[in-house]
């Protein structure tokens, strides 16, 4: 056992030196770990991928930590084997009875929509569940992003009937959306607001039309999506002509009309969007992680905004595409499955030129971080009271949530979320022809503490000393504050294979944090625990630099 422990310690020490883990804060230079000088996955990233599999993920002699998973295919075929690879064991009680009668420390199941589940006596102190109350309503529905954007407009005093000024930095996390419905033949739609918004858009573009996407509010997987042209010279003449346009296009049911990016960044002149992965590991204080590479969903047809081709879903919607799209289009061979590789990075185009690797790293990636953080902060405000109720009942367990936003980019590299899925679907290696992300799934589970942070002995002594020294200098550093800071350190130290923390960051980090710290509307959304984490990171930054 002593030999095994020594070997594990040596491997962990090598791992630590690669990550420089004693300094939790990502600084400006750390941005370069996403893409190396040759455009390939950086040397650090490649070492991490290799090293992860060689690490001992369970301390010798420790009892087997147990888990329960739901019946969905990804939970059985991706999450379950990943947990076993981390040295965990399945609950002795299986199936539906496992929640109340199982001996688990991790529950990975469908999102909990019933509030009573979060107060269950079956959840032991220190357990981990993959649900945060209220966040599905706040983030995961088709109406969620348009609602959050209107809320952002109201907070900043913007006119929701007009497009944001070009120079405005806030509230740009999604394209504009309008909720519409038809019930028993009667149309319910904000015709006046929709007309005013399009009139303002017409004044800001040289295009003769705008494309709007009509999608069912409860839809998924591109089912039920329609695309329609809105011609400024005819449909936009008056509020009456806009109402007539609505009457022609909105069928029975509840729908979202979402603005379409007409001049997107393209890959080899094909439209693409990216499935990203984010991870909320705490609501208050907010801790948000992100995976630095994405799953590419690229059309098999060359992009065109021509009104004649608006109905061609192989261009606009079906990505990577159906068999019909492949047969009639110009298939991308080979397919760009890794956004860190030259095959992807060297072929990003815009109407005005090329988005090179610097553009991708310094513009597109920073924009993605900004938009995801913006969205989560606004959503947190709506559900914070639920988190406080759970804590008030004395429940002491960890609630996490996986976010799967889909991003498109305009020609300047600005990111916009099309939607944000919150069902926690982890594809692993279920679609190996396009994506292979099982290693990242294992790393996510280790990041949240599923296997008990097995490498914490490497830095525990230093962490305790630093926390004590830090808290002596603070007036309001409670035991809760110390525990939350320690959890953040554990998460950051066990983040690998491309997972990294985007919130909180040091307040002078490049990108959104330097903006958030001076913008009153964002400062007001920070909690006391958020501010304590910022103080810690500032203190750590001074210790290192």
C-alpha positions as CSV (number, residue, x, y, z in Angstrom):
1,X,0.0,0.0,0.0
2,X,2.9,2.4,0.8
3,X,4.4,1.7,-2.6
4,X,1.1,2.4,-4.3
5,X,0.7,5.6,-2.4
6,X,4.2,6.7,-3.3
7,X,3.6,6.0,-7.0
8,X,0.3,7.8,-6.9
9,X,2.0,10.8,-5.2
10,X,4.7,10.9,-7.8
11,X,2.2,10.9,-10.7
12,X,0.1,13.5,-8.9
13,X,3.2,15.7,-8.4
14,X,4.0,15.6,-12.1
15,X,0.4,16.4,-12.9
16,X,0.5,19.4,-10.5
17,X,3.7,20.8,-12.0
18,X,2.1,20.8,-15.5
19,X,-0.9,22.7,-14.3
20,X,1.0,25.0,-11.9
21,X,-1.9,24.3,-9.6
22,X,-0.9,26.2,-6.5
23,X,-1.9,29.4,-8.2
24,X,-5.7,28.8,-8.8
25,X,-6.1,32.0,-10.9
26,X,-6.0,31.9,-14.7
27,X,-4.1,34.9,-16.0
28,X,-3.7,36.4,-19.4
29,X,-0.9,34.0,-20.4
30,X,-3.2,31.0,-19.5
31,X,-5.4,31.9,-22.5
32,X,-2.7,30.5,-24.8
33,X,-3.2,27.0,-23.4
34,X,-6.3,26.7,-25.6
35,X,-4.4,26.8,-28.9
36,X,-0.7,26.3,-29.4
37,X,1.5,28.2,-31.8
38,X,1.0,25.6,-34.5
39,X,-2.8,25.8,-34.0
40,X,-3.1,22.3,-32.6
41,X,-4.2,21.4,-29.1
42,X,-1.5,22.9,-27.0
43,X,1.3,20.9,-25.5
44,X,-0.1,21.4,-22.1
45,X,-3.5,20.1,-23.2
46,X,-2.0,17.0,-24.9
47,X,0.0,16.3,-21.8
48,X,-3.1,16.6,-19.7
49,X,-5.0,14.1,-21.9
50,X,-2.2,11.6,-21.6
51,X,-1.6,12.2,-17.9
52,X,-5.2,12.0,-16.9
53,X,-5.4,8.3,-17.7
54,X,-2.2,7.5,-15.8
55,X,-3.4,9.1,-12.6
56,X,-4.7,7.1,-9.6
57,X,-8.2,8.5,-9.2
58,X,-8.9,6.8,-5.9
59,X,-6.7,7.0,-2.8
60,X,-5.4,3.6,-1.7
61,X,-7.3,2.2,1.2
62,X,-10.3,4.6,0.9
63,X,-13.8,3.1,0.9
64,X,-15.5,2.9,-2.5
65,X,-17.7,6.0,-3.0
66,X,-21.1,5.0,-4.4
67,X,-23.3,6.6,-7.1
68,X,-26.7,6.2,-8.6
69,X,-27.6,7.1,-12.3
70,X,-30.8,7.5,-14.1
71,X,-32.1,5.2,-16.9
72,X,-31.4,7.6,-19.9
73,X,-28.9,6.2,-22.4
74,X,-26.1,8.7,-21.9
75,X,-26.3,8.1,-18.1
76,X,-26.0,4.3,-18.6
77,X,-23.4,4.4,-21.4
78,X,-21.3,7.5,-20.6
79,X,-21.8,8.6,-17.0
80,X,-21.8,5.2,-15.4
81,X,-18.7,3.8,-17.0
82,X,-16.9,7.1,-16.4
83,X,-17.7,6.9,-12.7
84,X,-16.5,3.3,-12.5
85,X,-13.2,4.4,-14.3
86,X,-12.8,6.9,-11.5
87,X,-12.9,4.0,-8.9
88,X,-16.5,4.5,-7.8
89,X,-19.1,1.8,-7.2
90,X,-22.8,1.7,-8.0
91,X,-25.3,1.9,-5.2
92,X,-26.3,-1.4,-3.7
93,X,-30.0,-0.4,-4.4
94,X,-30.7,0.1,-8.0
95,X,-33.6,1.6,-10.1
96,X,-36.2,4.0,-8.8
97,X,-35.7,2.8,-5.2
98,X,-32.1,3.9,-5.2
99,X,-32.9,7.6,-4.5
100,X,-34.5,7.0,-1.2
101,X,-32.9,3.7,-0.2
102,X,-29.5,3.8,-1.9
103,X,-26.1,4.4,-0.2
104,X,-25.0,7.0,-2.7
105,X,-22.9,10.2,-2.5
106,X,-23.5,11.1,-6.1
107,X,-26.9,11.2,-7.9
108,X,-26.8,11.8,-11.7
109,X,-30.4,11.7,-13.1
110,X,-32.9,13.8,-15.0
111,X,-33.4,17.3,-13.8
112,X,-35.5,17.5,-10.7
113,X,-38.6,19.6,-11.3
114,X,-40.3,18.8,-8.0
115,X,-39.1,21.1,-5.2
116,X,-39.6,18.5,-2.5
117,X,-36.8,16.4,-3.9
118,X,-34.2,19.0,-2.9
119,X,-35.3,18.7,0.8
120,X,-35.3,14.9,0.9
121,X,-33.8,13.2,4.0
122,X,-32.2,10.8,1.5
123,X,-29.6,13.4,0.6
124,X,-26.7,13.0,2.9
125,X,-24.4,15.9,3.9
126,X,-21.6,16.2,1.4
127,X,-23.6,14.5,-1.4
128,X,-23.7,15.8,-5.0
129,X,-26.7,16.0,-7.3
130,X,-26.9,17.3,-10.8
131,X,-29.8,19.6,-10.4
132,X,-30.2,23.3,-9.3
133,X,-33.8,24.3,-8.5
134,X,-35.4,26.7,-10.9
135,X,-32.6,26.8,-13.4
136,X,-34.5,24.8,-16.1
137,X,-37.2,27.5,-16.1
138,X,-34.6,30.2,-16.0
139,X,-32.3,28.8,-18.7
140,X,-33.5,25.7,-20.4
141,X,-36.7,26.5,-22.2
142,X,-37.0,28.1,-25.7
143,X,-38.5,31.2,-24.0
144,X,-35.8,31.5,-21.4
145,X,-33.1,33.4,-23.3
146,X,-35.6,36.0,-24.8
147,X,-37.0,36.5,-21.3
148,X,-33.6,36.9,-19.8
149,X,-32.6,39.4,-22.5
150,X,-35.7,41.5,-21.9
151,X,-34.8,41.4,-18.2
152,X,-31.3,42.5,-19.1
153,X,-32.7,45.4,-21.3
154,X,-34.8,46.5,-18.4
155,X,-31.9,46.4,-15.9
156,X,-29.7,48.5,-18.2
157,X,-32.5,50.8,-19.4
158,X,-32.4,49.8,-23.1
159,X,-35.4,50.0,-25.3
160,X,-36.6,46.4,-26.0
161,X,-38.2,47.6,-29.3
162,X,-34.8,48.6,-30.8
163,X,-31.6,46.7,-31.6
164,X,-28.7,47.4,-29.3
165,X,-26.3,50.1,-30.4
166,X,-23.2,48.6,-32.2
167,X,-20.9,49.9,-29.4
168,X,-23.0,48.4,-26.5
169,X,-21.3,45.6,-24.7
170,X,-24.1,44.3,-22.4
171,X,-27.1,42.0,-23.0
172,X,-25.7,40.5,-26.2
173,X,-25.9,36.8,-25.1
174,X,-28.6,35.9,-27.6
175,X,-30.4,37.1,-30.7
176,X,-33.8,38.9,-30.2
177,X,-36.8,36.6,-29.6
178,X,-40.6,37.1,-29.4
179,X,-43.1,34.8,-27.9
180,X,-46.2,34.2,-30.1
181,X,-49.1,31.8,-30.0
182,X,-52.3,30.8,-31.7
183,X,-55.1,29.3,-29.6
184,X,-58.3,28.0,-31.3
185,X,-57.5,30.2,-34.3
186,X,-56.9,33.4,-32.3
187,X,-53.5,34.9,-32.8
188,X,-51.6,36.2,-29.7
189,X,-48.6,38.1,-30.9
190,X,-46.8,41.4,-30.0
191,X,-47.4,42.8,-33.5
192,X,-46.5,46.4,-32.7
193,X,-43.3,45.6,-30.9
194,X,-42.3,43.2,-33.6
195,X,-42.9,45.8,-36.3
196,X,-41.0,48.5,-34.4
197,X,-38.0,46.1,-33.9
198,X,-37.9,45.2,-37.6
199,X,-38.2,48.9,-38.6
200,X,-35.2,49.7,-36.5
201,X,-33.3,46.7,-38.0
202,X,-34.2,47.9,-41.6
203,X,-32.5,51.3,-40.8
204,X,-29.3,49.5,-39.8
205,X,-28.8,47.1,-42.7
206,X,-28.4,47.2,-46.4
207,X,-30.2,43.9,-46.8
208,X,-33.7,43.9,-48.2
209,X,-35.1,41.2,-45.9
210,X,-34.6,39.6,-42.5
211,X,-35.0,35.9,-41.7
212,X,-36.9,34.8,-38.6
213,X,-36.9,31.3,-37.1
214,X,-40.2,30.0,-35.8
215,X,-39.6,27.2,-33.3
216,X,-42.1,25.5,-30.8
217,X,-41.6,26.6,-27.3
218,X,-41.3,23.0,-26.1
219,X,-39.4,21.6,-29.0
220,X,-36.0,20.0,-29.2
221,X,-33.6,18.5,-31.8
222,X,-34.6,21.0,-34.5
223,X,-38.1,19.4,-34.7
224,X,-40.8,21.8,-35.9
225,X,-38.5,24.6,-36.9
226,X,-39.6,26.9,-39.7
227,X,-37.8,29.9,-41.4
228,X,-39.5,32.8,-42.9
229,X,-38.5,35.9,-44.9
230,X,-39.6,39.3,-43.6
231,X,-39.3,41.8,-46.5
232,X,-38.8,45.4,-45.2
233,X,-40.4,46.9,-48.3
234,X,-43.7,44.9,-48.0
235,X,-44.1,43.1,-44.7
236,X,-42.6,46.1,-42.8
237,X,-44.6,48.9,-44.4
238,X,-46.9,49.2,-41.4
239,X,-48.0,47.5,-38.2
240,X,-51.0,46.2,-40.2
241,X,-48.7,44.5,-42.8
242,X,-46.6,43.0,-40.0
243,X,-49.8,41.7,-38.4
244,X,-50.8,40.1,-41.7
245,X,-47.3,38.5,-41.9
246,X,-47.8,37.1,-38.4
247,X,-51.2,35.8,-39.4
248,X,-49.7,33.9,-42.4
249,X,-46.9,32.3,-40.6
250,X,-47.9,31.5,-37.0
251,X,-49.8,28.2,-36.7
252,X,-51.7,26.7,-33.8
253,X,-49.7,26.3,-30.7
254,X,-47.0,28.2,-28.7
255,X,-43.9,29.4,-30.5
256,X,-40.8,31.6,-30.4
257,X,-39.9,33.9,-33.2
258,X,-36.1,34.2,-33.0
259,X,-33.9,36.6,-35.0
260,X,-31.5,34.9,-37.4
261,X,-27.9,35.9,-37.8
262,X,-27.7,36.8,-41.5
263,X,-24.0,37.4,-41.8
264,X,-22.4,34.6,-39.7
265,X,-18.8,33.5,-39.4
266,X,-18.5,30.4,-41.6
267,X,-16.3,27.3,-41.9
268,X,-15.1,26.9,-45.4
269,X,-18.1,29.1,-46.3
270,X,-20.5,26.7,-44.6
271,X,-22.6,27.8,-41.7
272,X,-21.8,26.2,-38.4
273,X,-22.7,26.5,-34.8
274,X,-20.9,25.0,-31.8
275,X,-22.2,22.9,-28.9
276,X,-20.4,24.1,-25.9
277,X,-20.3,22.7,-22.3
278,X,-20.5,24.8,-19.2
279,X,-20.7,23.7,-15.6
280,X,-22.2,25.5,-12.6
281,X,-20.6,24.0,-9.5
282,X,-22.2,26.5,-7.0
283,X,-24.9,29.1,-7.2
284,X,-23.9,31.3,-4.2
285,X,-21.0,32.0,-4.5
286,X,-21.2,31.5,-8.2
287,X,-18.6,29.2,-9.7
288,X,-18.8,28.5,-13.4
289,X,-16.5,26.2,-15.4
290,X,-16.2,25.8,-19.2
291,X,-14.7,23.3,-21.6
292,X,-12.3,25.0,-24.0
293,X,-13.2,23.0,-27.1
294,X,-16.5,22.4,-28.7
295,X,-18.5,20.0,-30.8
296,X,-18.9,21.5,-34.3
297,X,-22.2,21.3,-36.1
298,X,-21.5,22.4,-39.7
299,X,-23.9,22.5,-42.7
300,X,-23.1,20.4,-45.7
301,X,-24.1,23.2,-48.0
302,X,-22.3,26.5,-48.8
303,X,-24.0,29.3,-46.9
304,X,-26.3,31.8,-48.5
305,X,-28.6,34.5,-47.1
306,X,-30.6,34.6,-50.3
307,X,-34.3,34.9,-49.8
308,X,-34.8,32.2,-52.4
309,X,-32.9,29.7,-50.2
310,X,-34.4,30.6,-46.8
311,X,-36.5,27.4,-46.8
312,X,-33.5,25.2,-47.5
313,X,-33.0,23.7,-44.1
314,X,-29.8,21.9,-45.2
315,X,-28.2,25.4,-45.2
316,X,-29.6,26.9,-42.1
317,X,-30.9,24.3,-39.6
318,X,-30.0,20.7,-40.3
319,X,-26.4,20.4,-39.1
320,X,-24.4,18.2,-39.6
321,X,-27.3,17.2,-41.9
322,X,-29.5,14.4,-43.0
323,X,-28.7,11.8,-45.7
324,X,-30.5,14.1,-48.2
325,X,-28.3,17.1,-47.2
326,X,-25.2,15.0,-47.8
327,X,-26.4,13.8,-51.2
328,X,-27.5,17.2,-52.5
329,X,-24.9,19.4,-50.9
330,X,-21.1,19.7,-50.8
331,X,-20.1,17.5,-47.9
332,X,-17.2,18.6,-45.6
333,X,-14.6,15.9,-45.8
334,X,-12.9,15.4,-43.4
335,X,-15.4,16.8,-40.8
336,X,-14.0,19.3,-38.3
337,X,-14.6,17.5,-35.1
338,X,-12.1,19.3,-32.8
339,X,-12.1,23.1,-32.6
340,X,-8.5,23.1,-31.4
341,X,-7.1,21.6,-34.6
342,X,-5.8,23.4,-37.8
343,X,-8.6,21.7,-39.8
344,X,-11.0,24.0,-37.9
345,X,-8.9,27.0,-37.0
346,X,-7.4,27.7,-40.4
347,X,-10.7,27.9,-42.4
348,X,-12.9,30.3,-40.4
349,X,-14.2,33.0,-42.8
350,X,-16.4,36.1,-42.6
351,X,-17.9,38.3,-45.3
352,X,-15.0,40.7,-44.8
353,X,-12.2,38.2,-44.6
354,X,-10.7,35.5,-42.3
355,X,-10.9,35.0,-38.6
356,X,-7.4,33.7,-37.9
357,X,-6.2,31.9,-34.7
358,X,-5.6,35.2,-32.8
359,X,-9.1,36.3,-33.8
360,X,-10.5,33.0,-32.5
361,X,-8.6,33.0,-29.2
362,X,-8.8,36.7,-28.4
363,X,-12.2,37.6,-29.8
364,X,-14.5,34.5,-30.2
365,X,-13.4,32.6,-27.1
366,X,-13.5,35.7,-24.9
367,X,-17.0,36.5,-26.3
368,X,-18.2,33.0,-25.4
369,X,-17.0,33.3,-21.8
370,X,-18.6,36.7,-21.5
371,X,-22.0,35.7,-22.8
372,X,-22.2,32.5,-20.8
373,X,-21.3,34.4,-17.6
374,X,-23.8,37.1,-18.4
375,X,-26.6,34.7,-18.9
376,X,-25.9,32.7,-15.7
377,X,-25.7,35.8,-13.5
378,X,-29.1,37.0,-14.8
379,X,-30.6,33.6,-14.3
380,X,-29.2,33.2,-10.9
381,X,-31.0,36.3,-9.7
382,X,-34.3,34.6,-10.4
383,X,-33.6,31.4,-8.5
384,X,-31.4,32.5,-5.7
385,X,-34.3,32.4,-3.2
386,X,-34.7,28.6,-3.8
387,X,-31.1,28.0,-3.0
388,X,-31.4,30.1,0.2
389,X,-34.5,28.0,1.2
390,X,-32.5,24.8,0.9
391,X,-29.6,26.2,3.0
392,X,-32.0,27.5,5.6
393,X,-33.3,24.0,6.2
394,X,-29.8,22.9,7.1
395,X,-29.2,20.9,3.9
396,X,-25.4,20.7,3.2
397,X,-24.9,19.1,-0.1
398,X,-23.6,20.2,-3.5
399,X,-25.9,21.1,-6.4
400,X,-24.4,21.3,-9.9
401,X,-25.7,21.7,-13.4
402,X,-24.3,21.0,-16.8
403,X,-25.1,23.6,-19.4
404,X,-25.0,22.9,-23.2
405,X,-25.3,26.2,-25.0
406,X,-25.3,26.3,-28.8
407,X,-23.3,29.3,-30.1
408,X,-23.2,31.1,-33.5
409,X,-20.8,33.9,-34.3
410,X,-21.2,37.0,-36.4
411,X,-18.6,38.2,-38.9
412,X,-16.8,40.1,-36.1
413,X,-16.4,37.0,-33.9
414,X,-19.1,38.0,-31.4
415,X,-20.8,34.9,-29.9
416,X,-24.6,34.5,-29.6
417,X,-26.5,31.7,-27.9
418,X,-29.2,30.1,-30.0
419,X,-30.4,28.2,-27.0
420,X,-29.1,26.6,-23.8
421,X,-29.9,23.0,-23.1
422,X,-29.9,22.0,-19.4
423,X,-30.8,18.3,-19.6
424,X,-27.2,17.3,-18.7
425,X,-26.8,15.0,-21.8
426,X,-23.2,14.0,-21.9
427,X,-22.4,12.5,-25.3
428,X,-19.1,10.8,-24.3
429,X,-18.2,8.5,-27.2
430,X,-21.8,7.8,-28.2
431,X,-21.2,9.6,-31.6
432,X,-17.6,8.7,-32.3
433,X,-17.8,9.6,-36.0
434,X,-18.2,13.2,-35.1
435,X,-17.2,13.7,-31.4
436,X,-15.2,11.9,-28.8
437,X,-15.7,13.4,-25.3
438,X,-15.7,10.5,-22.8
439,X,-12.4,11.7,-21.3
440,X,-13.8,15.1,-20.8
441,X,-16.9,13.5,-19.1
442,X,-14.6,11.7,-16.6
443,X,-12.7,15.0,-16.0
444,X,-16.0,16.8,-15.3
445,X,-17.0,14.2,-12.7
446,X,-13.7,14.5,-11.0
447,X,-13.9,18.3,-11.1
448,X,-17.2,18.3,-9.1
449,X,-15.7,16.0,-6.5
450,X,-17.4,12.7,-7.4
451,X,-14.3,10.7,-6.4
452,X,-13.5,12.9,-3.4
453,X,-10.7,15.1,-4.8
454,X,-8.1,12.4,-4.5
455,X,-5.1,14.7,-5.1
456,X,-5.9,17.2,-2.4
457,X,-3.2,15.9,-0.1
458,X,-0.7,17.5,-2.5
459,X,-1.7,21.0,-1.6
460,X,-3.9,20.6,1.6
461,X,-1.2,21.9,4.1
462,X,-0.5,25.0,2.0
463,X,-4.2,25.6,1.4
464,X,-5.0,25.5,5.1
465,X,-2.1,27.9,5.9
466,X,-3.1,30.3,3.2
467,X,-6.8,30.3,4.2
468,X,-5.9,31.1,7.8
469,X,-3.6,33.9,6.8
470,X,-6.1,35.3,4.3
471,X,-9.0,35.2,6.8
472,X,-7.0,37.0,9.5
473,X,-6.9,40.0,7.2
474,X,-10.6,40.0,6.5
475,X,-13.4,41.2,8.8
476,X,-16.1,39.0,7.4
477,X,-14.3,35.7,6.6
478,X,-16.6,33.1,8.2
479,X,-16.2,29.3,8.3
480,X,-18.7,29.1,5.4
481,X,-16.5,31.5,3.4
482,X,-13.4,29.3,4.1
483,X,-15.3,26.1,3.1
484,X,-16.5,27.7,-0.2
485,X,-13.0,29.0,-1.0
486,X,-11.6,25.6,-0.3
487,X,-14.2,23.9,-2.5
488,X,-13.2,26.3,-5.3
489,X,-9.6,25.5,-4.9
490,X,-10.3,21.7,-5.0
491,X,-12.4,22.2,-8.2
492,X,-9.7,24.3,-9.9
493,X,-6.9,21.9,-8.9
494,X,-8.9,18.9,-10.3
495,X,-9.9,20.6,-13.5
496,X,-8.2,19.0,-16.6
497,X,-8.6,18.0,-20.2
498,X,-9.7,21.5,-21.2
499,X,-12.1,22.3,-18.3
500,X,-11.2,25.7,-16.7
501,X,-12.9,28.2,-14.4
502,X,-14.4,31.3,-16.1
503,X,-16.2,32.7,-13.0
504,X,-14.9,34.0,-10.7
505,X,-11.7,35.3,-12.1
506,X,-9.3,37.9,-10.9
507,X,-11.0,41.3,-11.4
508,X,-8.2,42.5,-13.7
509,X,-8.4,39.5,-16.0
510,X,-8.8,40.2,-19.7
511,X,-12.4,40.1,-21.0
512,X,-15.6,40.5,-19.1
513,X,-14.3,40.6,-15.5
514,X,-12.6,44.0,-15.9
515,X,-16.0,45.2,-17.4
516,X,-18.2,43.7,-14.7
517,X,-16.2,45.2,-11.8
518,X,-17.0,48.8,-12.9
519,X,-20.5,48.3,-14.4
520,X,-23.0,49.1,-11.7
521,X,-25.7,46.8,-13.0
522,X,-23.4,43.8,-12.8
523,X,-21.8,44.8,-9.5
524,X,-25.3,44.8,-8.0
525,X,-25.7,41.1,-8.9
526,X,-22.7,40.0,-6.9
527,X,-23.3,38.5,-3.5
528,X,-21.3,38.8,-0.4
529,X,-19.8,35.3,-1.0
530,X,-18.9,36.3,-4.6
531,X,-17.1,39.4,-3.3
532,X,-15.2,37.2,-0.7
533,X,-14.0,34.9,-3.6
534,X,-12.8,38.0,-5.5
535,X,-10.9,39.1,-2.4
536,X,-9.3,35.7,-2.2
537,X,-8.3,35.7,-5.8
538,X,-6.8,39.2,-5.4
539,X,-4.9,38.1,-2.4
540,X,-3.6,35.0,-4.1
541,X,-2.6,37.1,-7.2
542,X,-0.5,39.4,-5.0
543,X,1.1,36.4,-3.3
544,X,2.2,34.9,-6.6
545,X,3.1,38.2,-8.4
